Amino acid sequence: MARPKLNKPTLAEVKYIAHKLAQELMTHDEPIPPFDTRFPDRLESCLKAPFQTFQKRSLYPSFEMKASTLFYFMIKSHPFQNGNKRVAVVTLYYFLASNGRKLQVENLKLYEFAKKVAASDPAKNAEVIEEIRDFVTQHTVISTDSVPSSLIN
């Protein structure tokens, strides 16, 4: 039986869904700047990192590792002037939902976890990504809900 096609978040989806929702729904003392002020190519690199291959083998073979790597790089690569953790949180929710999964965790707990990732030592990135994988695995369930197409259009 073939694996279902993995829905990878695109730049357009992050712009129109994750970034917009983070601006609107995740209030904070500092606003998230407009999408077009992001640092060139950093976000694009974050979106590609989880799906890298070497000699036709995925560097992050499991779905949970891909989700964890996406979350890690969205935070640590700092593609935006501000709001990186908030955009990473919403991007993770979107990536999971677009692949039939749902994150079941309190927003504050997830945001505190994102702050911990942001403060982590970059030299320990493999360990931190494993910790994120454990967190994602612990808090993810299969979902029968689908992402409404109205969010994408």
SEGUPA-360565 format. One record per atom (N, C-alpha, C): residue number from 1; atom name; x, y, z. Coordinates in steps of 0.05 Angstrom, whole numbers, padded with zeros to 5 digits. Last residue first. Layout:
NUM,CA,X,Y,Z
...
REM end
This chain:
153,N,-00152,00596,-00002
153,CA,-00159,00614,-00024
153,C,-00162,00642,-00015
152,N,-00143,00571,00047
152,CA,-00122,00572,00027
152,C,-00127,00592,00005
151,N,-00190,00574,00075
151,CA,-00166,00585,00087
151,C,-00143,00588,00067
150,N,-00226,00547,00043
150,CA,-00229,00576,00045
150,C,-00205,00589,00058
149,N,-00217,00494,00052
149,CA,-00205,00505,00028
149,C,-00207,00536,00028
148,N,-00203,00474,00118
148,CA,-00222,00486,00099
148,C,-00208,00499,00076
147,N,-00172,00414,00131
147,CA,-00167,00443,00130
147,C,-00187,00455,00110
146,N,-00215,00366,00162
146,CA,-00196,00374,00141
146,C,-00193,00405,00143
145,N,-00221,00319,00215
145,CA,-00226,00346,00204
145,C,-00207,00351,00182
144,N,-00203,00275,00238
144,CA,-00221,00271,00215
144,C,-00229,00297,00202
143,N,-00137,00264,00260
143,CA,-00161,00281,00259
143,C,-00177,00274,00235
142,N,-00097,00233,00308
142,CA,-00107,00233,00281
142,C,-00133,00248,00281
141,N,-00059,00276,00352
141,CA,-00078,00255,00348
141,C,-00086,00256,00318
140,N,-00005,00297,00392
140,CA,-00017,00295,00366
140,C,-00036,00272,00364
139,N,00028,00299,00437
139,CA,00005,00317,00436
139,C,-00010,00316,00410
138,N,00071,00264,00432
138,CA,00054,00262,00456
138,C,00028,00277,00453
137,N,00094,00283,00384
137,CA,00082,00256,00386
137,C,00063,00253,00409
136,N,00112,00333,00401
136,CA,00092,00331,00379
136,C,00078,00303,00381
135,N,00149,00317,00440
135,CA,00127,00335,00447
135,C,00105,00332,00426
134,N,00185,00287,00409
134,CA,00172,00275,00432
134,C,00147,00291,00440
133,N,00202,00328,00374
133,CA,00189,00304,00364
133,C,00173,00290,00386
132,N,00228,00361,00410
132,CA,00204,00371,00396
132,C,00189,00347,00386
131,N,00271,00327,00422
131,CA,00253,00336,00444
131,C,00226,00346,00432
130,N,00295,00325,00372
130,CA,00284,00300,00384
130,C,00265,00307,00406
129,N,00311,00379,00368
129,CA,00291,00368,00349
129,C,00279,00342,00359
128,N,00348,00379,00410
128,CA,00324,00395,00412
128,C,00303,00386,00393
127,N,00388,00345,00389
127,CA,00374,00338,00414
127,C,00348,00353,00417
126,N,00403,00374,00344
126,CA,00392,00347,00341
126,C,00377,00338,00366
125,N,00423,00423,00366
125,CA,00399,00423,00350
125,C,00387,00395,00347
124,N,00462,00443,00400
124,CA,00448,00418,00408
124,C,00422,00415,00392
123,N,00479,00490,00382
123,CA,00498,00467,00379
123,C,00485,00441,00386
122,N,00440,00526,00397
122,CA,00440,00516,00370
122,C,00459,00493,00365
121,N,00407,00519,00458
121,CA,00434,00521,00446
121,C,00434,00509,00418
120,N,00343,00551,00465
120,CA,00361,00528,00464
120,C,00387,00534,00450
119,N,00305,00590,00463
119,CA,00327,00595,00481
119,C,00348,00572,00480
118,N,00267,00567,00429
118,CA,00281,00592,00420
118,C,00306,00597,00437
117,N,00248,00525,00461
117,CA,00263,00519,00436
117,C,00279,00544,00427
116,N,00222,00556,00499
116,CA,00244,00539,00507
116,C,00261,00532,00483
115,N,00182,00579,00469
115,CA,00202,00596,00481
115,C,00227,00580,00490
114,N,00153,00533,00457
114,CA,00166,00547,00435
114,C,00188,00566,00446
113,N,00133,00522,00508
113,CA,00152,00503,00495
113,C,00167,00516,00472
112,N,00100,00565,00512
112,CA,00122,00562,00531
112,C,00143,00543,00520
111,N,00063,00551,00472
111,CA,00079,00575,00469
111,C,00104,00575,00488
110,N,00042,00504,00493
110,CA,00056,00503,00468
110,C,00074,00528,00465
109,N,00017,00526,00539
109,CA,00038,00504,00542
109,C,00055,00503,00516
108,N,-00019,00561,00516
108,CA,00002,00571,00533
108,C,00025,00551,00536
107,N,-00054,00526,00488
107,CA,-00038,00545,00474
107,C,-00014,00556,00491
106,N,-00054,00457,00506
106,CA,-00061,00484,00512
106,C,-00042,00503,00498
105,N,-00061,00408,00455
105,CA,-00045,00420,00476
105,C,-00055,00448,00481
104,N,-00065,00371,00405
104,CA,-00082,00375,00428
104,C,-00064,00383,00452
103,N,-00063,00377,00337
103,CA,-00047,00381,00361
103,C,-00066,00387,00384
102,N,-00080,00329,00289
102,CA,-00089,00352,00305
102,C,-00072,00353,00331
101,N,-00077,00309,00220
101,CA,-00070,00307,00249
101,C,-00078,00332,00263
100,N,-00079,00311,00165
100,CA,-00097,00294,00179
100,C,-00091,00290,00209
99,N,-00046,00348,00142
99,CA,-00039,00320,00139
99,C,-00055,00302,00158
98,N,-00064,00397,00156
98,CA,-00065,00391,00128
98,C,-00056,00362,00122
97,N,-00053,00395,00211
97,CA,-00081,00393,00202
97,C,-00082,00386,00172
96,N,00004,00401,00211
96,CA,-00009,00377,00222
96,C,-00037,00374,00211
95,N,00008,00451,00187
95,CA,00022,00428,00176
95,C,00009,00402,00186
94,N,-00020,00483,00225
94,CA,-00029,00481,00197
94,C,-00017,00456,00184
93,N,00011,00478,00272
93,CA,-00018,00471,00272
93,C,-00027,00466,00243
92,N,00059,00500,00251
92,CA,00058,00472,00260
92,C,00029,00463,00260
91,N,00042,00553,00241
91,CA,00051,00536,00219
91,C,00050,00507,00226
90,N,00032,00570,00293
90,CA,00009,00568,00275
90,C,00017,00551,00250
89,N,00085,00567,00313
89,CA,00063,00552,00326
89,C,00040,00548,00307
88,N,00112,00602,00279
88,CA,00120,00574,00280
88,C,00097,00557,00292
87,N,00088,00651,00293
87,CA,00084,00640,00266
87,C,00091,00611,00265
86,N,00107,00653,00346
86,CA,00079,00653,00341
86,C,00073,00642,00313
85,N,00163,00655,00338
85,CA,00151,00633,00354
85,C,00121,00631,00348
84,N,00167,00704,00308
84,CA,00176,00678,00297
84,C,00164,00654,00312
83,N,00157,00757,00319
83,CA,00135,00738,00318
83,C,00142,00710,00308
82,N,00200,00797,00278
82,CA,00187,00792,00304
82,C,00164,00771,00299
81,N,00224,00791,00230
81,CA,00236,00810,00249
81,C,00225,00806,00277
80,N,00230,00722,00209
80,CA,00215,00747,00211
80,C,00229,00765,00232
79,N,00262,00677,00211
79,CA,00256,00688,00185
79,C,00241,00715,00186
78,N,00297,00648,00250
78,CA,00288,00675,00253
78,C,00281,00688,00226
77,N,00315,00598,00258
77,CA,00326,00612,00235
77,C,00317,00641,00234
76,N,00285,00579,00302
76,CA,00314,00585,00305
76,C,00326,00600,00282
75,N,00231,00573,00284
75,CA,00238,00589,00308
75,C,00267,00598,00307
74,N,00233,00543,00239
74,CA,00216,00567,00238
74,C,00223,00585,00262
73,N,00264,00500,00257
73,CA,00276,00520,00239
73,C,00260,00545,00237
72,N,00226,00474,00292
72,CA,00252,00483,00301
72,C,00264,00505,00283
71,N,00183,00462,00257
71,CA,00179,00479,00280
71,C,00206,00491,00290
70,N,00210,00427,00221
70,CA,00197,00452,00211
70,C,00194,00471,00234
69,N,00225,00387,00256
69,CA,00245,00402,00242
69,C,00234,00428,00231
68,N,00174,00367,00270
68,CA,00193,00378,00290
68,C,00214,00395,00278
67,N,00154,00349,00222
67,CA,00140,00369,00236
67,C,00158,00383,00257
66,N,00193,00309,00211
66,CA,00189,00331,00192
66,C,00175,00355,00206
65,N,00185,00275,00254
65,CA,00211,00289,00251
65,C,00209,00312,00232
64,N,00133,00258,00243
64,CA,00138,00273,00267
64,C,00165,00288,00266
63,N,00141,00228,00196
63,CA,00125,00252,00196
63,C,00131,00270,00220
62,N,00210,00207,00188
62,CA,00183,00204,00198
62,C,00168,00230,00196
61,N,00261,00222,00166
61,CA,00244,00203,00153
61,C,00215,00201,00163
60,N,00299,00268,00148
60,CA,00280,00267,00171
60,C,00258,00249,00162
59,N,00327,00259,00103
59,CA,00343,00265,00127
59,C,00325,00264,00152
58,N,00308,00208,00058
58,CA,00300,00231,00074
58,C,00318,00235,00098
57,N,00348,00190,00004
57,CA,00337,00182,00030
57,C,00331,00208,00045
56,N,00376,00201,-00042
56,CA,00348,00193,-00045
56,C,00336,00183,-00019
55,N,00423,00224,-00022
55,CA,00424,00198,-00036
55,C,00396,00185,-00036
54,N,00385,00260,00020
54,CA,00413,00255,00013
54,C,00413,00226,00002
53,N,00334,00311,00025
53,CA,00343,00283,00022
53,C,00373,00283,00016
52,N,00289,00352,00062
52,CA,00314,00347,00048
52,C,00320,00317,00047
51,N,00245,00369,00089
51,CA,00240,00351,00066
51,C,00266,00345,00050
50,N,00256,00407,00127
50,CA,00246,00381,00136
50,C,00244,00360,00113
49,N,00275,00452,00093
49,CA,00292,00436,00111
49,C,00281,00409,00118
48,N,00236,00484,00068
48,CA,00249,00462,00053
48,C,00264,00443,00071
47,N,00221,00522,00105
47,CA,00200,00505,00093
47,C,00212,00481,00078
46,N,00270,00548,00115
46,CA,00256,00534,00137
46,C,00235,00514,00126
45,N,00278,00572,00064
45,CA,00297,00551,00074
45,C,00284,00535,00096
44,N,00237,00609,00065
44,CA,00238,00589,00044
44,C,00256,00566,00052
43,N,00255,00642,00107
43,CA,00230,00626,00110
43,C,00229,00604,00089
42,N,00302,00662,00083
42,CA,00303,00647,00108
42,C,00278,00630,00111
41,N,00294,00694,00036
41,CA,00302,00666,00034
41,C,00303,00650,00060
40,N,00298,00756,00069
40,CA,00297,00741,00044
40,C,00309,00713,00046
39,N,00260,00765,00127
39,CA,00287,00764,00116
39,C,00287,00746,00091
38,N,00198,00801,00118
38,CA,00214,00778,00127
38,C,00242,00780,00114
37,N,00164,00839,00101
37,CA,00188,00849,00115
37,C,00206,00826,00125
36,N,00118,00817,00082
36,CA,00139,00825,00062
36,C,00164,00836,00075
35,N,00085,00811,00127
35,CA,00099,00788,00115
35,C,00122,00796,00097
34,N,00091,00862,00177
34,CA,00080,00852,00152
34,C,00098,00830,00140
33,N,00106,00840,00246
33,CA,00108,00858,00223
33,C,00096,00846,00198
32,N,00067,00830,00301
32,CA,00082,00816,00280
32,C,00083,00834,00256
31,N,00074,00872,00359
31,CA,00060,00862,00336
31,C,00079,00847,00317
30,N,00085,00858,00427
30,CA,00097,00867,00402
30,C,00083,00855,00378
29,N,00052,00835,00464
29,CA,00060,00863,00468
29,C,00072,00875,00443
28,N,00002,00798,00429
28,CA,00026,00799,00444
28,C,00033,00828,00447
27,N,-00045,00753,00402
27,CA,-00038,00779,00410
27,C,-00014,00777,00429
26,N,-00060,00715,00356
26,CA,-00040,00712,00377
26,C,-00029,00739,00386
25,N,-00094,00728,00314
25,CA,-00104,00713,00337
25,C,-00085,00711,00360
24,N,-00070,00760,00273
24,CA,-00097,00765,00282
24,C,-00104,00753,00309
23,N,-00018,00739,00266
23,CA,-00022,00768,00270
23,C,-00049,00774,00283
22,N,-00030,00685,00258
22,CA,-00013,00693,00281
22,C,-00017,00723,00287
21,N,-00059,00689,00210
21,CA,-00073,00680,00235
21,C,-00056,00688,00260
20,N,-00018,00707,00176
20,CA,-00042,00723,00179
20,C,-00056,00715,00205
19,N,00019,00664,00179
19,CA,00027,00691,00186
19,C,00002,00708,00192
18,N,-00015,00619,00163
18,CA,00000,00620,00188
18,C,00007,00649,00197
17,N,-00041,00639,00113
17,CA,-00054,00625,00135
17,C,-00039,00630,00161
16,N,-00012,00668,00076
16,CA,-00040,00673,00078
16,C,-00054,00659,00101
15,N,00042,00651,00085
15,CA,00035,00679,00083
15,C,00005,00683,00089
14,N,00038,00596,00084
14,CA,00049,00609,00108
14,C,00041,00638,00108
13,N,00019,00590,00032
13,CA,00003,00581,00054
13,C,00013,00594,00080
12,N,00063,00609,00002
12,CA,00037,00623,00000
12,C,00019,00615,00023
11,N,00102,00572,00014
11,CA,00106,00600,00022
11,C,00079,00614,00022
10,N,00071,00511,00038
10,CA,00083,00528,00018
10,C,00087,00556,00028
9,N,00078,00450,00073
9,CA,00070,00478,00073
9,C,00085,00495,00053
8,N,00061,00390,00041
8,CA,00083,00407,00052
8,C,00073,00436,00052
7,N,00028,00332,00050
7,CA,00023,00360,00044
7,C,00045,00377,00057
6,N,00045,00270,00024
6,CA,00049,00289,00046
6,C,00045,00318,00036
5,N,00003,00220,00002
5,CA,00020,00243,-00006
5,C,00021,00262,00018
4,N,00005,00157,00036
4,CA,-00010,00181,00027
4,C,00009,00204,00021
3,N,00042,00102,00011
3,CA,00038,00122,00031
3,C,00021,00145,00020
2,N,00012,00043,-00017
2,CA,00028,00068,-00020
2,C,00022,00087,00003
1,N,00017,-00024,00000
1,CA,00000,00000,00000
1,C,00018,00025,00000
REM end
